[in-house]
Amino acid sequence: MKSSTHKRIVLAGFGCAAALAVLVVAALLSVPHFDSESLAKPSRYSAGHAAAALDSLRTETLPALDGMRHDDRYVLRPRPRPRPSPGPSPRPLPRSGRDGAVAAVHVWRDPEIALERVPYGDTAPLGSAERRQWMATAQWAQVDSLLEAATRPWGQVSDVLAALDSSDDPFLPVLDPIPVLSAGRALLARGRWDVEHGRPADADSVVRAAITVGRHLQDDLALPHVVLGARIEREAVQMLAAVYHNAGRFAQRDRADAYLARVDSNLAALRHGLSQIRAAGALADNTAALVGWARHDALPLAVRRELILAVAFGWAYSDPETRGGPADGRKEALAQLAGANLPAELEGIVRRGTAAFGYNLLRRLAVAWRYKTT
């Protein structure tokens, strides 16, 4: 074969490969972006990383969490339960009929939306694929169910999951963040649909329902659920501010903008807290400080629970402690919480963490896996 012919074949090959690469990149860019709250969880934390996490908790994150504030003016009030009619007592309603958390969990675990990845499309350009995908969810049946759930009294979502999964370990089952965020965004798409069809009062109720769902999640015991709830609240308030702006309701917009700044601060502190607490707990020398903070009543209960989990099970992120057993300093720190008049939800973790200190290597490995994957 001539040299010139060979060069043409090689260059043509490179040209085809380059064209294919361009098509692949274009296809990836055309897919609507979906960002979940799933955290990348390392298998180990170094001592330096753990020390830096503790310092960040002390100086920035915990003071912000201590000062978390909300605006209750945007929350839907639960509908009062109907008064019992005269005559024989009716059969009690099933739990799902009176608890918004049960109804919401059914939505979030609905197989029909399990694999849906709905973007937050309110800021996407009109006519874009992201906007179209978002608006297509406005008429989901699951939106009606979530709207109804927002008007009911709520229990703890983690309690509902534990009952459904027959779970009795200290690591509460947690929701998959993808369908939770997708359902919340579909709810907001319904609100935008109502705005576009001249139904501002309905739109206002829908967006407030999303805020309410987010607030209920923030009352949960599992810190990953609290982070998810703050995320839903943040997107709803962002859309509320945009709706007020477009309607020329500038006083309401300014108030919503101030609320959005507050929610942004809450969300950042919660995200940092979840990752920093786990990192700090990897170093036994940090556990005395974590115990001190866990006693602080002003912190959200889910944050205190995460702090105690980090003391009790943070050895899972330390090779020496996983292999040889938890360090004495960790055991002494957790012992300080025994009999400390903690809420019952926290006392159980202290008891189970103390019991786990005596596990053999095989059982420690199993517990370490559970802690890292919840």
N, C-alpha and C positions, 0 to 999 in steps of 0.2 A: 504494500500500500504506500502511495506517495505520502511524503511528510505533510504536504499542504492539506491533503484529504483527511489525514489523521487529525490534524489540528482542527479542521472544521467539525469533525465528529465530536471531538472532546469539547469544543466550545459550545456546540449545540446541546451536548449533555448537561453542561453547567447551566446553560440558559434555561433548559427545562426544569432543572432542580430549583433554580432561582425563582422561576415563575410559580412552581408548586409552593415554595416557601412563602411567597407573597400571598397566594390564595389562602394558605392555612392561617397566616397572620390576619388577613382581612376577615376570614370567617370567625376567628376568635374575637376580634374587635367588634364584630356585629352582634355577638351574643350579649344580651343585656347583663349588666354587672350585678352580681348578688354577693353581698358581704354578710356573713353570719357572725354570730357571737362565739363561734367555736374558737377556743384558744389553743395555740400550739403549746403542748405540754412536754417539756424536756424530760428525759428519763432521770437526769441528775442535775443538781445545782452545785456549783463550786462554792467554797467558803467565801470567796470574794464576792460572788453574786449574792449570796445570802446576807452578807454584811451590808452590802449596798442597798438591798431591798429593805432591811430593817431601818436603815437611816432614812430612806424615802418615806417609809410608813410613819416614822416619828416626826419628821419635819413637814411633810406635805399631805400625805394621803389621809391619815387618821384625823388630823384637824379638819380637813374638808368633809370627811364623812360625819364627824361630830356636829358639823354645822349644816347638814343637809336640810333643806327646806322645800316645801311644795306649795302650790296654790290651789286650795280646795274649791275655789270658785268654778273650776272647770270640770269637776267630777260629778257624774250622775249620781243621784241619790237612789238607793234601792226602793223599789215599789213596796208600799206596806202590804203585808200579807192580808188577805181578806178575812173579815171576822167570821167565826164559825156560825153557820145557820142554826136556828133552833131545831131541836129534835135530836135524834140519835147522832152520836159523834161519827163523822165521816172517817173512812180509812185514811191513815196517814199517807201523805204524799211520799213517793219514792224520793230518795236522797237527791237524785238528779233533777227532781222537779222543784226543789227549793234551794239548791246550792249552785251559785253561778260557777264556782270552780269546777264542779263535776261536768257541767255543760261545756265549759271552755276546754277541758281536757279531752272530751269527746271530739271536739272540733280539731284540736291540735294533733290528735292521734287518728284522725280520719284517713284511711288509706287513699282516698281520692286526691288528697292534697299532699300526701307524704313526700312526693318527689318534686312538687312544684317549687320553683325558685322565682318568686315574684319580686321584681325590683321596686324600689321606692321611686315611682314615676312622676311625682308631682313637679319635680324640677327638671325633668327631661324635656327636650324640645317637642313641640306639637308635631304629630305625624311621625315621630321616631319609633323605631321598633320597641324601645324600652317603654315609651308612653303607651303604645298600643297594647303591649303585653300586660301592663299594669291595669289599664282600663278594662280589659277583657275579664278581669276578675271581679268587677263591681257587682255582677249579678250572681255570684256564687251563693249556693244555698247555705254554705258555712258562714257567710257574712250575716245572714238573718239569725242563725243560731248564736253567733258571738254577740250580736246586738242584744238579743234577748238575755244572754248570760250577764251582760254588763249591768242590767237593771235589777239583778237579784243580789241578795246577800251572798258573801263569799266566805268559804272556809280556806284552809291552807291547800294550795295546789300540791305541795309535796306530800301531804296526808292522803290526798286522793290517789296520787301515783303509788304510794306505798301500799295502799289497800288494793289497788288493781294488780300490782305486781307481787303481792304477798311478800313484801320486803320488810325485814326486821333488823337490818344491820345499821350501823351508825352513818353509813354513806347513803344519803337519800337518793332515790332515783330522780334523774333530772330529764327534762324535756329536750327533745331534739330542737335546736334553735331554728332550723330552717322552716318547718311548717308553722312555728309560732310567729316568726317574722312575716312569713308569707300571708298568713291569715290576717295579721294586723294591717298589712299593706293593702290587702283586698278590702278591708273595712274602710280604709282611707280612700280607696278608689270609688267606693260607693258614695262617700261624701263628695268627692269631686264630681261624680255623675249627677248627684242632686244639685250641686251648684250650677252645672251646665244646663240643667233642665228646669231652672227657675224655682228651686225648692230650697231656699236658704235655711229655713228653720229645720228641715230634715237634715241638711248637711251639718248644721251646728250640732245637732243631737248625735249624729254618727261620729263626728270627730271627738266629741266629748266622751262617747262610749269607748273609743280607742284609748283616750287618756285614762279612763276609769279602769280598763283592763290592765293597762301598764302599771297603774298604781296598785292594783290588787296583787300583781306579780311581785311588786316591790315590798309587799308585806310578808312574803314567803320566808321560810327558814333557809332555803337553799340559795346561797349567794349567786350562783349562775342564773337562777330565775330572777333575782333582783336586778341583775345587769340587763337581762332581756326586757324586763318591765320598764326600766329606765330608757332603753332603746326605743321601745314602742311609744312611750310618752314623749320622747324627744321628737320623733317623726310626726306625731300627731300635732304637737304644739307648733312645729315648723309649718305644717300645712294650715293650721288655724290662723297663724300670722299672715300667710299669703292670701287666704280667703278674705280676711279683714282688709288687707291692703287693696286687693282688687275691687272690693266693694266700696272703697272710699271711707271705710270706718277706721279712721286713723287713730283715734283715741284707743279703741280696742286693739288695734294693731300694735301700738306702742306698749300696751300692757302685756300683750302676748309676746312681744319681742323681749321684754324684761324677763318674763317667765322662761322663755327659750334659753336665755343666758344662764339662768339658774339651773335648768335641766341639763344643759351642756356640762356645767360644773359637776353636778351630781353624777352624771354618766361617766365622766373622766375619772372621778375619784373611785367609783365602784369598780371600773375596769382595772385600774391600777391596784386597788385593794385586793382583788381576787388573785392576780398574778404575784403581787409582792408578798402577800401573806404566805402563800405556798412556798415561795422561794426563801423567805426568812426562816420558815420552820425547818428547813433542811439542816440548819446548824444548831446543835444542841445548846451552844452558848447563848443563842438568841431567845430561848424559850422563857426565861424569867421575865423578859420585857413583854413577850406576847401574853403571858398569864396576867400581868398587870393591866394590860389593855382589855383583856377579855372580861375583867371585873367591871369595866366602865359601863354603867347603865345607859348613858346617853348615846352610845353607839347603836346602830341598827342590830337587832337580834341576829340576823344572818351573818353580819360581820363578826360578832362575838363568837358565833358558832364556828366560823371559819378559822378564827384565831385558835380556838381550843382544838379543832381538828389538826391544825399545824403543829401544835405542841404534842398531841397524842400520837400522830401518825406521820409527822414530817420526816421521821427517820427513813421513810420509803424513798426519799430523794438523796439519801446519804449511803454510799457504798459500805463504809465501815460499820455503820449501825445496822444496815440490812443484813450484812453477813454475821456480825458478832453480837447483835442485839442492841436495843436502845441504850444511849449513854446515861450515866447516873444523873447528870445535870438535867436531862429531859424528865427522868422519873421524878426527881425532886420538885421540878417546876409543876408538873401535873398534880402531884400530891397536894400542892398548896390550894388547889381548887376543890379538893374533896371537902365536903361540908361547908362550902362557902356560900350557901343559900342562893345558888344559881337557879334560874328557871329550870323546870323539869327537862325541857328539851336539851339543855346544855349538860345537866348532871348525868344524863345517860351516856354522853360522849366521854365524860371523865371516867365513868365506870368501865366502859368498853375499852378505852385506850389503856387504862391501867391493866386490864386483863390481857390485852395484846402484848404488853411488855414481856410476858412470860411465854410467848409462843415460840415454838421451834422454828428452824429456818424455813421449812416447807410452808408452814402456816403464815410466817411473816411475808413470804413472797406472794402468797395469795392475797393477803391484806394489802400489801403494797400495790398490787395491780388494781384492786378495787378503789383505793384512794386516788390513784393517778388517773383513773378513767371516769371519775364522777365529778 
